[in-house]
Amino acid sequence: MDLLTDIATTLVAQMQKPTLAFLIGGMMLAALGSKLEVPEPVYKFVVMLLLLKVGLSAGISVREADLLALALPAVLAALVGIAIVLIGAVTIAKLRGVSHMDGMATAGLFGAVSASTLAAGMAMLEAEGIRYEGFIGALYPFMDIAALVTAIVLARMAAARKAATSKNLQGGTITMGGGGGFGGGFDGKMVGGILRDTFQSAAISALVLGLALGIFARPDAVYESFYEPLFRGLLSILMLIMGMEAWSRLSELRKVAHAYVLYAITAPLVHGLLGFGAGLIAHHFTGFSAGGVVLLAVMASSSSDISGPPTLRGALPEANASAYVGSSTGLGTPVAILSIPLWIWLADLVIGV
C-alpha cells in the first residue's frame, strides 16, 4: 500500500511540474480545438537557445572537472548511453505495430539524461550524507549526446535502407537485407553521409557548439545573465508545442500503447542496472565513490526531459512525439525517481556507503 501511495504521490508531483504541466496543457488545448499556434521561426529560436544552454552548462562542468578522474567514468557513461539505444533497437523498435522510427526515438530519449532526475538523486544522497564526486554533472553530456546521436543515426540508416529496398523492388530488382535494425550489411558511404547530416542538423549543431564553447571559451557571464534565467520559461513553451503536436498524433498510438507502457516501466530498471554496473567498473579501477555509482545508475535510468525532445523533433520529424515524450515523461520519469532508493541500497550492499 505504501508503494502505491508513493507512486501516486510521485505521479501527482510530476504532473504539477512545469515540464509535464505545460505538455498536458498543450494536449488539452489541441483536444478543445484551440487555434493557438506558435510560429515555426519562434519554435526554432526557442530550441536553439535551449540546446545552446544545455551544451554550455555541460561544457562548463567538463572544463571545471578533474580530467584524469573524469576520463573513465565519462567513457563508461557514453558506452551506457549507446548500449541503452542498442537495447531499444531490438526491443521497443521491434515490437509488432511499433514504427521503427518511433521506437528508435523512444530508445534515444531513454538513453539520454534527465537533469531533474539527476538533481533528485543528488538531493537524496545529500540528505543521506553520502559523498559523490563534484564532476558528476560533467558526465551528463557524454551519455546524453552518445545516446541521441546513436538513435538518430540508426533510425536514419534504417529509413535509408527501407527507401533503397522499396526503390529496388519498384524497379524490379530484389536485394537481400533488412529495412531496419542492424541487417542489410554495412554501407560506409551511407553511414558517413548520415553521420555528417546528423552533426550538421540544427539541434545537434547547437548542442555540440554549446559544449565546445563551454569547454574552450569563458562564456560563464553570458550563461548566468542570459541563458540560465530564460531556461525554464523557454522550456515551458517547448512543452506546450509538443503537447499540441502529441495530441494530434495520439490516435496512431492506440493500438500499441501497451508496448510503450511496458517499455517505460521496465526500461528504467534495466538501464539503471547497466549504469550501476558501469559505476562498479569505475569504482574498481579509479576508486569512484559509492555516491558516484548511484548517480551513474540514476542517469542511466532517467530519460531526457530537456535536450532530448527538441533534438529528436528536429532530427527525426517523422517520429511520433506522443510515443517518445508520453512514455518518457509520463511513466519513465516517475519510475526512475522511485528507483533511486534501490540504487542507494545496492551501493550500500555491494560497496558500502
C-alpha positions in Angstrom: 0.0 0.0 0.0 2.8 2.4 0.9 4.4 1.7 -2.6 1.1 2.5 -4.3 0.8 5.7 -2.3 4.4 6.7 -3.2 3.8 6.1 -6.9 0.5 8.1 -6.8 2.3 10.9 -5.0 5.2 11.0 -7.4 2.8 11.0 -10.4 0.8 13.9 -9.0 4.1 15.8 -8.2 5.4 15.2 -11.8 2.1 16.5 -13.3 2.4 19.7 -11.3 5.9 20.4 -12.5 6.2 22.8 -15.5 7.6 20.2 -17.9 4.6 17.9 -17.7 2.0 20.5 -16.8 2.7 22.5 -20.0 2.8 19.3 -22.0 -0.7 18.3 -20.7 -1.9 21.9 -21.2 -0.9 21.8 -24.9 -2.7 18.5 -25.3 -5.8 20.0 -23.7 -5.8 23.0 -26.0 -5.5 20.8 -29.0 -8.3 18.5 -27.7 -10.5 21.5 -27.3 -9.8 22.7 -30.9 -7.9 25.8 -29.9 -6.4 27.8 -32.8 -3.3 28.7 -30.8 -0.2 28.3 -32.9 3.5 29.1 -32.2 5.2 30.2 -35.4 7.8 27.9 -36.7 10.6 30.5 -36.6 9.8 31.1 -32.9 9.9 27.4 -32.2 13.3 27.1 -33.9 14.7 30.0 -32.0 13.5 28.6 -28.7 15.1 25.2 -29.5 18.4 26.8 -30.4 18.5 28.7 -27.1 17.6 25.7 -25.1 20.2 23.4 -26.7 22.9 26.1 -26.5 22.1 26.5 -22.8 22.3 22.7 -22.2 25.6 22.5 -24.1 27.1 25.5 -22.4 26.2 24.1 -18.9 27.7 20.7 -19.8 30.9 22.3 -21.3 31.5 24.5 -18.2 31.1 21.4 -16.0 33.6 19.5 -18.1 36.1 22.4 -18.1 36.0 22.7 -14.3 36.3 18.9 -13.7 39.4 16.9 -12.9 40.0 15.5 -16.4 42.0 12.5 -15.2 39.4 11.4 -12.7 36.6 12.2 -15.2 38.1 10.1 -18.1 37.0 6.6 -17.3 33.5 7.4 -15.9 32.9 9.6 -19.0 33.8 6.8 -21.4 31.7 4.4 -19.5 28.8 6.9 -19.4 28.9 7.2 -23.2 29.0 3.5 -23.6 26.0 3.1 -21.4 24.1 5.7 -23.5 24.9 3.8 -26.7 24.1 0.4 -25.1 20.7 1.6 -24.0 19.8 2.7 -27.6 21.1 -0.7 -28.9 18.8 -2.5 -26.5 15.9 -0.3 -27.6 16.7 -1.2 -31.2 16.0 -4.9 -30.5 13.1 -4.4 -28.0 10.7 -1.4 -28.4 11.7 -0.8 -32.0 11.0 -4.4 -32.9 7.6 -4.8 -31.2 4.6 -5.5 -33.5 2.8 -2.4 -34.6 5.5 0.0 -33.3 7.1 2.1 -36.0 10.8 1.6 -36.2 11.3 5.4 -36.3 9.1 5.9 -33.2 10.9 3.0 -31.4 14.3 4.5 -32.0 13.3 7.9 -30.9 11.9 6.4 -27.7 15.1 4.5 -27.1 17.1 7.7 -27.8 15.1 9.6 -25.2 15.5 6.9 -22.6 19.3 6.7 -23.3 19.6 10.5 -22.8 19.6 12.0 -19.3 17.1 13.9 -17.2 18.6 16.8 -15.4 15.7 16.9 -12.9 16.0 13.2 -12.1 19.8 13.6 -11.6 19.1 16.6 -9.3 16.6 14.4 -7.3 19.3 11.8 -6.9 21.9 14.3 -5.7 19.4 15.7 -3.2 18.7 12.2 -1.8 22.4 11.4 -1.5 23.0 14.7 0.3 20.1 14.0 2.7 21.6 10.7 3.5 25.1 12.2 3.9 26.5 10.1 1.1 29.6 11.6 -0.7 29.8 11.8 -4.5 32.3 13.4 -6.9 31.9 17.1 -7.8 32.3 16.3 -11.5 29.2 14.1 -11.7 27.3 16.8 -13.6 30.1 16.7 -16.3 29.1 13.1 -17.1 25.7 14.2 -18.3 26.7 15.2 -21.9 28.7 12.1 -22.6 25.7 9.8 -22.0 23.3 12.3 -23.4 24.9 13.1 -26.8 26.1 9.5 -27.3 22.6 8.2 -26.9 20.9 10.8 -29.1 23.4 10.6 -31.9 23.3 6.8 -31.9 19.5 6.7 -32.0 19.3 9.3 -34.8 22.0 7.6 -36.9 20.4 4.1 -36.5 16.9 5.5 -37.3 18.2 7.2 -40.4 20.1 4.2 -41.6 17.0 2.0 -41.2 14.9 4.6 -43.1 17.6 4.8 -45.9 17.7 1.0 -46.3 13.9 0.8 -46.4 13.8 3.5 -49.0 16.5 1.8 -51.1 14.8 -1.6 -50.8 11.4 -0.1 -51.9 13.1 1.6 -54.8 14.8 -1.6 -55.9 11.5 -3.6 -55.7 9.7 -1.0 -57.7 12.4 -1.2 -60.3 12.1 -5.0 -60.5 15.3 -5.7 -58.6 15.2 -7.8 -55.4 18.0 -7.2 -52.9 18.8 -9.0 -49.7 19.0 -7.1 -46.4 16.7 -5.6 -43.9 14.9 -2.3 -43.8 15.6 -1.7 -40.1 17.8 -2.6 -37.2 21.3 -4.0 -38.0 20.6 -6.0 -41.1 21.5 -5.3 -44.7 25.3 -5.1 -44.4 27.5 -2.1 -43.8 27.4 0.8 -46.3 30.3 3.0 -45.2 29.3 5.8 -47.6 25.7 5.8 -46.4 26.7 5.8 -42.7 29.2 8.6 -43.3 26.6 10.7 -45.0 24.1 10.1 -42.2 26.7 10.9 -39.5 27.6 14.1 -41.4 23.9 15.1 -41.7 23.3 14.3 -38.0 26.1 16.6 -36.8 25.1 19.3 -39.3 21.5 19.2 -38.1 20.4 22.3 -36.3 19.7 20.5 -33.0 23.0 18.6 -32.7 25.0 21.5 -34.0 23.6 23.8 -31.3 24.2 21.2 -28.6 27.8 20.5 -29.7 28.6 24.2 -30.2 27.5 25.0 -26.7 29.5 22.1 -25.4 32.7 23.3 -27.2 32.2 26.9 -26.1 31.7 25.8 -22.5 34.9 23.8 -22.6 37.2 26.1 -24.6 35.9 29.6 -24.1 34.7 31.5 -21.0 31.0 32.0 -21.5 30.1 32.0 -17.8 29.0 35.6 -17.7 26.6 35.4 -20.6 25.4 32.0 -19.5 24.5 33.2 -16.0 23.0 36.5 -17.2 21.1 35.4 -20.3 20.7 31.6 -20.8 20.1 30.5 -17.2 17.3 33.0 -16.4 15.4 32.3 -19.6 15.7 28.5 -19.5 12.6 27.4 -17.6 10.3 29.8 -19.5 11.6 28.6 -22.9 11.3 25.0 -21.8 7.6 25.6 -20.9 6.9 27.0 -24.4 8.6 23.9 -26.0 6.5 21.6 -23.9 3.3 23.4 -24.9 4.2 23.0 -28.6 5.0 19.3 -28.1 1.8 18.8 -26.2 -0.3 20.2 -29.1 1.6 18.0 -31.6 1.3 14.9 -29.4 -2.5 15.2 -29.2 -2.7 15.5 -33.0 -0.9 12.2 -33.4 -2.3 10.3 -30.4 -4.6 8.2 -32.5 -1.6 6.5 -34.1 -0.7 5.0 -30.7 -4.0 3.5 -29.6 -3.2 0.0 -30.9 0.3 -0.2 -29.5 0.0 1.9 -26.3 0.6 -1.3 -24.2 4.1 -1.7 -25.7 5.2 1.8 -24.6 3.7 1.3 -21.1 5.6 -1.9 -20.7 8.8 -0.4 -22.0 8.5 2.8 -19.9 8.0 0.7 -16.7 10.8 -1.8 -17.2 13.4 0.2 -19.1 14.5 2.5 -16.3 15.2 -0.5 -14.1 17.2 -2.4 -16.8 19.1 0.8 -17.8 19.8 1.7 -14.2 21.4 -1.7 -13.7 23.6 -1.0 -16.7 24.7 2.3 -15.2 25.3 0.7 -11.8 27.5 -1.9 -13.4 29.5 0.7 -15.3 29.9 2.6 -12.0 31.2 -0.5 -10.3 33.9 -0.8 -13.0 34.9 2.8 -12.4 34.9 2.2 -8.7 37.2 -0.9 -9.1 39.8 0.9 -11.4 39.7 4.5 -10.1 38.1 4.5 -6.7 34.9 6.1 -8.0 32.7 6.7 -4.9 29.6 4.8 -4.0 27.6 8.0 -4.4 29.0 8.3 -7.9 28.0 4.8 -8.7 24.4 5.6 -7.5 24.3 8.7 -9.7 25.6 6.9 -12.8 22.7 4.4 -12.2 20.3 7.3 -11.8 21.4 9.0 -15.0 21.1 5.7 -16.9 17.6 5.0 -15.5 16.4 8.5 -16.4 15.0 9.7 -19.7 15.7 13.2 -21.1 13.2 16.0 -20.4 15.3 18.9 -21.8 17.8 18.2 -24.5 16.1 15.0 -25.9 12.7 16.2 -27.1 13.8 19.2 -29.3 16.8 17.2 -30.6 14.7 14.3 -31.7 11.9 16.6 -33.1 14.5 18.4 -35.2 16.5 15.3 -36.4 13.6 12.8 -36.7 10.5 14.8 -37.5 8.7 11.7 -38.7 8.8 10.2 -35.2 5.6 10.5 -33.1 6.1 12.8 -30.2 3.2 11.1 -28.4 5.3 7.9 -28.2 8.6 9.1 -27.0 7.6 12.1 -24.9 4.5 10.5 -23.4 6.2 7.2 -22.4 9.3 9.1 -21.1 7.8 12.0 -19.1 4.5 10.3 -18.2 5.8 7.0 -16.9 9.6 6.7 -17.3 10.5 9.7 -15.1 8.3 8.6 -12.1 9.7 5.1 -12.3 13.3 6.4 -12.5 12.8 8.7 -9.4 11.1 5.9 -7.4 14.1 3.6 -8.2 16.7 6.0 -6.7 16.4 4.3 -3.2 17.0 0.9 -4.9 20.4 2.1 -6.3 21.4 3.5 -2.9 20.5 0.2 -1.2 22.5 -1.7 -3.9 25.5 0.5 -3.5 25.4 0.0 0.3 25.1 -3.8 -0.2 28.0 -4.0 -2.8 30.3 -1.2 -1.8 29.2 0.2 1.5 28.1 3.9 1.8 
